[in-house]
């Protein structure tokens, strides 16, 4: 889980992000992001609809797994961005960690937010 200072608080920031952000997606994940140079660090949110996974336990498990991917690669992500990760696949609960990580990083690369260290 990432620290609280890297997460969104309230709905105002999310509303702005959804209205003005740029989108990148694949079959199971969508990334919406916008640059926010006024903040000292990036903020992240993971969204899973009840329509995808009915159980709160399942939604929270997926959320924790995606937050862990973001936490492990935080130094390789572009700074000063607000990023919303929306999950569309219920199989994120059961797929391997490497496959989940590959899927999330693929979309982050597509959105020009991820630059792996050489």
C-alpha positions in Angstrom: 0.0 0.0 0.0 1.3 3.5 -0.8 1.5 6.1 1.9 -1.4 8.4 2.5 0.4 11.5 1.2 0.5 9.9 -2.3 -3.3 9.3 -2.5 -6.2 11.5 -3.4 -8.4 13.1 -0.7 -11.9 14.3 -1.5 -13.6 14.4 -4.9 -12.5 17.9 -6.2 -9.2 16.7 -7.5 -10.7 13.6 -9.1 -13.4 15.7 -10.8 -10.7 18.0 -12.3 -8.7 14.9 -13.4 -11.6 13.3 -15.1 -12.6 16.5 -16.8 -9.2 17.6 -18.1 -6.9 14.5 -18.0 -5.5 12.4 -20.8 -6.4 8.8 -21.2 -4.5 5.6 -22.1 -6.0 2.1 -21.9 -5.8 -1.5 -22.8 -8.3 -4.3 -22.4 -8.3 -4.4 -18.6 -6.9 -1.1 -17.3 -7.4 2.6 -18.0 -5.0 5.4 -16.9 -6.2 9.0 -16.7 -3.5 11.5 -15.8 -2.8 15.2 -15.8 0.3 17.1 -14.8 0.1 19.0 -11.5 3.3 21.0 -11.0 1.9 22.8 -7.9 2.1 19.6 -5.9 5.4 18.4 -4.5 4.6 14.7 -5.3 2.3 12.7 -7.5 -1.0 11.4 -6.3 -2.6 8.1 -7.2 -6.0 6.5 -7.0 -7.2 3.0 -8.0 -10.9 2.7 -9.0 -12.8 -0.6 -9.3 -16.6 -0.4 -10.0 -19.1 -2.6 -8.1 -20.2 -3.7 -11.5 -16.8 -5.4 -12.0 -16.4 -7.0 -8.6 -19.4 -7.1 -6.3 -17.5 -8.0 -3.1 -15.8 -5.2 -1.2 -13.1 -7.7 -0.2 -12.4 -8.4 -3.8 -12.3 -4.8 -4.8 -9.9 -4.0 -2.0 -7.6 -6.9 -2.9 -7.3 -5.6 -6.5 -6.8 -2.1 -5.2 -4.0 -3.3 -2.8 -2.3 -5.2 -5.6 -2.3 -2.3 -8.0 -1.1 0.1 -5.3 1.8 -2.2 -4.7 2.8 -2.1 -8.3 2.7 1.7 -8.2 4.7 1.8 -5.0 7.4 -0.5 -6.3 7.9 1.6 -9.4 7.3 5.1 -8.0 10.9 6.2 -8.6 10.4 5.3 -12.3 7.1 7.2 -12.7 7.1 10.8 -14.0 6.8 13.2 -11.0 4.1 15.8 -10.4 1.2 14.0 -12.0 -2.2 13.1 -10.7 -3.0 9.5 -11.9 -6.2 7.5 -11.7 -6.0 3.8 -12.5 -9.4 2.3 -13.4 -9.6 -1.5 -13.5 -12.1 -3.2 -15.8 -11.1 -6.9 -15.3 -12.2 -9.0 -12.3 -9.4 -11.4 -13.1 -7.0 -9.0 -11.5 -7.9 -10.7 -8.3 -6.4 -14.0 -9.4 -3.8 -13.4 -12.1 -0.1 -13.7 -11.2 1.6 -10.6 -9.8 4.0 -10.5 -12.8 1.1 -10.4 -15.3 -0.7 -7.7 -13.3 2.5 -5.7 -13.1 3.1 -6.0 -16.8 -0.4 -4.9 -17.7 -0.3 -1.8 -15.5 3.2 -0.8 -16.6 2.2 -1.3 -20.2 -0.5 1.3 -19.9 1.6 3.7 -17.9 4.3 3.5 -20.6 1.6 4.1 -23.2 0.6 7.3 -21.3 4.3 8.3 -21.2 4.3 8.2 -17.4 6.7 5.3 -16.9 10.4 5.3 -17.8 12.3 2.2 -16.6 15.7 2.8 -15.2 18.5 1.5 -17.4 
